[in-house]
Amino acid sequence: MKRLLALLVLVFAPPVWAEGERAGEFDYYVMALSWSPNWCRVEGDAKGSEQCDAEKDHGWILHGLWPQYHQGWPSYCPTTKRAPSRRMTAEMADIMGTSGLAWHQWKKHGTCAGLEAADYFALSREAYGRVTRPAVLRKLKDPISLPATLIEQAFLQDNPELEPDGITITCKKGYIQEARICLSKSLDPVPCGRDVIKDCRLDDALFDPIR
């Protein structure tokens, strides 16, 4: 009876994502770009985040550059690489919103890239610079609702090297959340894995203008 119970526990136990995988062993990157005004509306204002100050003029910020498997992803990898200094994370705030986000991204994702912290942040900045963020979205004056597919189309139009299976748009609480773009280790566009391609299908997704 005890053996039967133990077997049932193993069979029906919920899956658990592992953490602490081997650094440097992954298949590609996902670069997540977050529309800052929407994040501020949904989360940032309540937290009093400095990212949401109008003087910052943030549009698409770099949420992170995430090592990814063809299915699943590593996180919090053990590493002998030295953690980034406060100055290093502060220098990423111009494209990541806050130094705190830069630190969190290093701890959760950067440790899995197999790079020194400075090299990981340099690669993140290079990836961010390689993608054209649609200028038309910065020209909006009022909040609007729109099909989420229009955001993807805007990125594809301004980045001819991207393919539809290499970018996905996500939503949160009815707002456009992120544009996630899949890149090789050398930052060339690649198809996203099945677990990444989960496009927001809202026809009336909310989108706030630059503050």
For each residue, the residues with C-beta under 8 A, 3 or more apart:
1: 4 5
2: 5 6
3: 6 7
4: 1 7 8
5: 1 2 8 9
6: 2 3 9 10
7: 3 4 10 11
8: 4 5 11 12
9: 5 6 12 13
10: 6 7 13
11: 7 8
12: 8 9
13: 9 10 16
14:
15:
16: 13
17: 72 75
18: 21
19: 74 75 76
20: 76 77 78
21: 18 25 74 75 77 112
22: 25 74 77
23: 74 77 78 79 81 111 112 113 114
24: 112 113 114 115
25: 21 22 74 114
26: 29 67 68 69 73 74 112 113
27: 68 69 70 193
28: 68 70 182 183 184 185 190 193
29: 26 65 66 67 68 127 182 183 184 185 187
30: 65 66 68 73 180 181 182 183 192 196
31: 62 64 65 66 124 127 128 131 180 181 182 183
32: 62 63 64 65 66 178 179 180
33: 60 61 62 63 128 131 133 178 179 180 181
34: 38 39 60 61 62 63 97 177 178
35: 38 39 59 60 137 175 176 177 178 179 207 208
36: 39 40 44 51 52 56 58 59 60 61 97
37: 40 41 58 59 208 209 210 211
38: 34 35 41 42 172 175 176 177 206 207 208
39: 34 35 36 42 43 44 51 177
40: 36 37 43 44 45 49 51 52 208 211
41: 37 38 44 45 175 206 208
42: 38 39 172 173 175 177
43: 39 40 46 47 49
44: 36 39 40 41 47 49 51 52
45: 40 41 48 49 52
46: 43
47: 43 44
48: 45
49: 40 43 44 45 52 97 98
50: 53 56 97 98
51: 36 39 40 44 56 58 61 97 98 101
52: 36 40 44 45 49 56 211
53: 50 56 211
54: 57 211
55:
56: 36 50 51 52 53 97 211
57: 54 210 211
58: 36 37 51 61 97 210 211
59: 35 36 37 133 137 138 210
60: 33 34 35 36 133 137 179
61: 33 34 36 51 58 95 96 97
62: 31 32 33 34 65 92 95 96 124 125 127 128
63: 32 33 34 96 101 105 178
64: 31 32 101 105 108 109 124
65: 29 30 31 32 62 105 109 110 113 120 123 124 127
66: 29 30 31 32 73 109
67: 26 29 73 74 109 112 113
68: 26 27 28 29 30 72 73 182 193 196
69: 26 27 72 73 74 193
70: 27 28 193
71: 193 194 195
72: 17 68 69 195
73: 26 30 66 67 68 69
74: 19 21 22 23 25 26 67 69 77 112
75: 17 19 21 108 109 112
76: 19 20 107 108 111 112
77: 20 21 22 23 74 111 112
78: 20 23 111
79: 23 111 114
80:
81: 23 111 115 116 117
82: 116 117
83: 106 107 117
84: 88 89 102 103 106 110 117 118 121
85: 88 89
86: 89 90 99
87: 90 91
88: 84 85 91 92 102 117 118 121
89: 84 85 86 92 93 99 100 102 103 106
90: 86 87 93 99 102
91: 87 88 94 121
92: 62 88 89 95 96 99 102 121 124 125
93: 89 90 96 97 98 99 102
94: 91
95: 61 62 92 125 128
96: 61 62 63 92 93 99 101 102 105
97: 34 36 49 50 51 56 58 61 93 101
98: 49 50 51 93 101 102
99: 86 89 90 92 93 96 102 103
100: 89 103 104
101: 51 63 64 96 97 98 104 105
102: 84 88 89 90 92 93 96 98 99 105 106 121
103: 84 89 99 100 106 107
104: 100 101 107 108
105: 63 64 65 96 101 102 108 109 110 124
106: 83 84 89 102 103 109 110 111 117 120 121
107: 76 83 103 104 110 111
108: 64 75 76 104 105 111
109: 64 65 66 67 75 105 106 112 113
110: 65 84 105 106 107 113 115 117 120 121
111: 23 76 77 78 79 81 106 107 108
112: 21 23 24 26 67 74 75 76 77 109
113: 23 24 26 65 67 109 110 120 123
114: 23 24 25 79
115: 24 81 110 119 120 123
116: 81 82 119 120
117: 81 82 83 84 88 106 110 120 121
118: 84 88 121 122
119: 115 116 122 123
120: 65 106 110 113 115 116 117 123 124
121: 84 88 91 92 102 106 110 117 118 124 125
122: 118 119 125 126
123: 65 113 115 119 120 126 127 187
124: 31 62 64 65 92 105 120 121 127 128
125: 62 92 95 121 122 128 129
126: 122 123 129 130 187
127: 29 31 62 65 123 124 130 131 183 187
128: 31 33 62 95 124 125 131
129: 125 126
130: 126 127 187
131: 31 33 127 128 155 159 162 181
132: 155 158 159
133: 33 59 60 137 155 158
134: 137 154 155 157 158
135: 138 139 158
136: 139 154
137: 35 59 60 133 134 140 151 154 207
138: 59 135 210
139: 135 136
140: 137 144 207 209 210
141: 209
142: 209
143: 206 207 208 209
144: 140 206 207
145: 204 205 206 207
146: 150 151 204 205 207
147: 150 202 203 204 205
148: 151 152 169 171 176 199 200 201 202 203 205
149: 152 153 169 199
150: 146 147 153 154
151: 137 146 148 154 155 169 176 179 205 207
152: 148 149 155 156 164 167 168 169 179 199
153: 149 150 156 157
154: 134 136 137 150 151 157 158
155: 131 132 133 134 151 152 158 159 162 167 179 181
156: 152 153 159 160 162 163 164 167
157: 134 153 154 160
158: 132 133 134 135 154 155
159: 131 132 155 156 162
160: 156 157
161: 189
162: 131 155 156 159 166 167 181 189
163: 156 166 167 189 191
164: 152 156 167
165: 191 192 197
166: 162 163 181 182 189 190 191 192
167: 152 155 156 162 163 164 179 180 181 182 192
168: 152 179 180 192 196 197 198 199
169: 148 149 151 152 176 178 179 180 199 200
170: 176 177 178 180 198 199 200
171: 148 174 175 176 177 200 202 205
172: 38 42 175 177
173: 42
174: 171 202 204 205 206
175: 35 38 41 42 171 172 205 206 207 208
176: 35 38 148 151 169 170 171 200 205 206 207
177: 34 35 38 39 42 170 171 172 200
178: 32 33 34 35 63 169 170
179: 32 33 35 60 151 152 155 167 168 169
180: 30 31 32 33 167 168 169 170 192 196
181: 30 31 33 131 155 162 166 167 189
182: 28 29 30 31 68 166 167 189 190 191 192 193 196
183: 28 29 30 31 127 187 188 189 190
184: 28 29 187 188 189 190
185: 28 29
186:
187: 29 123 126 127 130 183 184
188: 183 184
189: 161 162 163 166 181 182 183 184
190: 28 166 182 183 184
191: 163 165 166 182
192: 30 165 166 167 168 180 182 196 197
193: 27 28 68 69 70 71 182 196 197
194: 71 197
195: 71 72 198
196: 30 68 168 180 182 192 193
197: 165 168 192 193 194
198: 168 170 195
199: 148 149 152 168 169 170
200: 148 169 170 171 176 177 205
201: 148
202: 147 148 171 174 205
203: 147 148
204: 145 146 147 174
205: 145 146 147 148 151 171 174 175 176 200 202
206: 38 41 143 144 145 174 175 176
207: 35 38 137 140 143 144 145 146 151 175 176
208: 35 37 38 40 41 143 175 211
209: 37 140 141 142 143
210: 37 57 58 59 138 140
211: 37 40 52 53 54 56 57 58 208
